[in-house]
Amino acid sequence: MKNHRLLIVSMIALAVVGFFVAFYLTVEHYLGQVPACSFLSGCEVVTTSAYATIFGVPISLFGAGYFLMIASLLLAYLQQGNKKFFLASGALISVGAALAAALIYVQVGILGAVCIYCVSSDSISLFLLLLFIGARKTAQK
């Protein structure tokens, strides 16, 4: 059970990092700025593409909400021990990981450009899925 708790705490920490990455991208969007890409030059292409918003709302804003919801659900699970919070976070993480994979495809396969912040956010979603699978296995023991 100690490993399970460690996995949950790690997931919360990753979700918080994901929140700040998505929040940064959201702020840059609303300021009308392109995120500063240090070693990759695709941020402008990705963040100004037609794929960067849904009905004028930046995808990063949805991402910030997604990561905040995951962290909140997992915190509630740690505090209350109710598996419904854990399972809800897993459902959300599964959807987020699928969307993250699709967004990585859009960047690489369609736009031919990579935004390091976007890929970081997407990678966090995929890693959260792996951690959730591990946490689910440790919860069953």
Beta strands, then each sheet from edge to edge (+ up, - down):
strand 1: 53-54
strand 2: 57-58
sheet 1: 1+ 2-
end
